[in-house]
Amino acid sequence: MTRVGLVLGAGGVVGQAYHAGVLAALDRELGWDPRSADVIVGSSAGSITGTLLRLGVTAADLRALANGSPLSDQGASVVDRILPDPSDLPSPPPRDWLRPWRPPSGALLARIARRPWSFRPDVAAMTMLPAGRIDLTDRAAPLHQMVRDRWPEDLWICAARRTDGARVVFGRPGSPPASLAAAVLASCAIPAYFAPVTIGGVEYFDGGVHSATNADVVRNRPLDVVVVVAPMSATRPPIGAPDGLLRWAAHRRLDREARRLERGGTMVVRIEPGPASMDAMGLRPLDDDRSYRVAATAEQEATHLVLQGRALDGLRASAGSARRS
């Protein structure tokens, strides 16, 4: 049986809609159920999509959720219990962006001294931003009430330590213990907007600080195919556009992550937004009003990718094996 990993990248509310459209296309066109992935890696928005999949929500229900359409009874029994309304997220007052930054922490300076070749100014800058003031704790309470200390099998949630920006993968063997709700909160805590999340006495924030995808965390896992759904990247980063530099950086980092996986013999299937999806997504990642259009364009682009037959034979084989078993 083909061993498949699924990596779901960051991207806010529109990123979740992008996941929904892509996964619906893969399910419909290839007969591959994303819930069957051997391991699911989620960062920020991807941590929410990954959690829903591991709790039994189908790709069709994710697509219906983005559409605002009725879900199946099974999907509604999960989504209605745990997923908060994204439209009620408050906007930070303008004065919040004028608060002073923090000086570099001792942990950050020690990490730079220990591994100067891995220093990344963008990550270091994120650790020095003032703490966000919007506390997400109450929004995760329904999820915690549902699962308590149970952790879905092979669901890995990426977050970053606020002290030094180091990546931490909750749910992976050897990682710090955490409840699922706390890990998802930490992975979604956008720096300077949402309050950092404390787990075991350590502050964490958005997993996208380290990488918008974090695909390379599965490099030591014996997988035949890794499917990466990367809402913040682009098939051709639009240099000169307002979000062009951000998408170019995400695309380049995914290049490096994919090479690490491919050197180990793993096939990497990258699904990144094309022009239509980027236009639908706009520049506001928390804009829930765009979900329907984003999911629709993502589904169209992913369907075109499938029809082209590019590097998707592994998923076809996995779907066939699953049907036979």
C-alpha positions, -999 to +999 in steps of 0.1 A: +000+000+000+013+035-009+022+055+022+010+091+019+017+122+039-005+153+037+009+187+045-015+216+050+000+250+050-008+283+066-031+309+051-058+321+075-095+317+068-089+319+030-062+292+034-088+269+049-111+275+020-082+268-004-075+235+014-112+226+011-113+232-027-081+213-033-090+183-011-124+181-026-109+179-061-084+151-051-112+131-035-136+135-064-111+130-093-088+104-078-110+087-052-083+096-026-098+103+009-074+128+026-085+114+060-066+082+050-032+099+050-006+081+070+004+114+087-011+149+085+010+180+092-008+212+098+005+248+103-017+276+113-049+273+091-036+238+082-038+228+118-075+234+118-081+216+085-059+187+097-078+184+130-111+183+112-099+156+089-086+135+118-119+140+136-137+124+107-148+154+086-148+145+049-133+166+020-169+171+007-179+185+041-149+209+041-160+221+007-196+225+019-184+244+049-165+269+026-197+272+004-220+278+034-239+247+023-254+220+046-230+194+058-236+157+062-249+146+096-215+132+105-197+164+095-221+187+112-218+168+144-181+177+146-181+212+129-211+226+148-195+216+181-160+228+177-155+254+149-161+290+159-175+316+135-145+333+118-165+364+111-165+375+147-127+380+150-121+415+162-097+439+145-069+452+166-070+490+172-045+510+151-025+520+181-016+483+187+007+485+157+026+514+173+037+495+204+074+491+210+091+459+199+109+437+224+147+434+225+162+402+213+158+374+239+187+356+254+174+324+239+174+340+204+210+353+208+222+319+221+206+302+192+222+325+167+256+321+184+252+283+183+240+280+147+249+313+129+244+297+095+207+291+102+200+327+113+169+340+096+162+378+101+125+374+093+120+348+121+141+368+145+119+399+138+088+379+146+101+370+180+106+407+188+071+419+179+049+429+208+025+402+221-009+402+204-038+412+226-066+391+211-069+360+233-082+329+214-085+306+244-123+307+246-126+298+209-108+265+215-128+255+246-154+234+226-126+214+209-110+207+243-143+197+257-148+173+228-114+156+228-099+164+262-064+148+263-070+125+233-047+132+204-056+119+169-032+094+156-004+109+134-016+145+134+014+168+137+008+205+146+036+230+139+041+260+161+071+283+169+087+292+202+083+329+208+116+332+226+138+321+197+115+312+167+124+275+168+099+251+153+081+227+176+060+199+162+032+189+187+019+154+183+052+140+170+070+115+192+095+133+215+078+167+213+065+186+244+032+173+257+002+195+249-035+192+245-048+192+209-067+224+216-037+242+229-015+231+200-040+243+174-043+276+193-005+280+193-002+271+156-028+298+147-015+326+170-005+352+145+023+374+160+013+408+173-023+400+165-033+370+186-019+365+221+008+338+223-002+305+238+016+292+269+022+254+269+043+239+297+055+274+307+067+283+272+051+308+249+043+297+213+029+314+183+020+307+146+037+278+130+039+299+098+066+319+115+091+292+107+076+281+074+043+284+056+043+247+050+069+228+073+068+199+048+103+187+058+091+176+093+082+143+077+116+137+062+124+108+086+090+092+081+089+063+055+065+078+030+061+072-008+042+104-016+038+137+003+010+160-009+017+196+001-012+221-001+004+255+002-021+285+002+006+311+009+028+300-020+022+304-057+028+284-089+045+316-102+050+341-074+037+375-087+068+397-083+057+433-079+023+425-064+016+436-028+019+400-016+045+390-042+075+389-018+056+369+007+045+343-018+080+342-034+095+335+000+070+307+008+076+292-027+114+292-022+112+277+012+089+249-001+115+243-028+140+236-001+117+214+019+107+194-012+143+188-021+150+174+013+121+150+009+130+140-026+166+133-017+152+106+007+132+090-022+098+106-015+077+119-043+064+154-035+031+167-050+029+204-046-004+222-050+000+260-049-024+288-059-024+299-096-035+333-108-073+326-104-069+314-068-046+343-059-071+368-072-099+351-053-078+351-020-070+388-021-048+403+006-068+397+037-062+362+050-090+364+076-117+375+051-144+349+055-165+365+027-141+351+001-143+315+012-168+304-015-149+319-044-115+307-030-127+271-027-143+271-061-111+284-079-089+261-058-110+231-069-108+241-105-071+245-105-066+212-086-089+194-110-068+208-139-037+195-122-052+160-118-063+160-155-027+169-165-016+138-146+014+155-130+029+134-103-004+121-090+000+084-098+010+077-062-024+090-050-043+069-075-024+039-063-032+047-027-069+052-034-070+019-053-053+001-024-077+016+001-107+004-019-093-031-022-085-034+016 
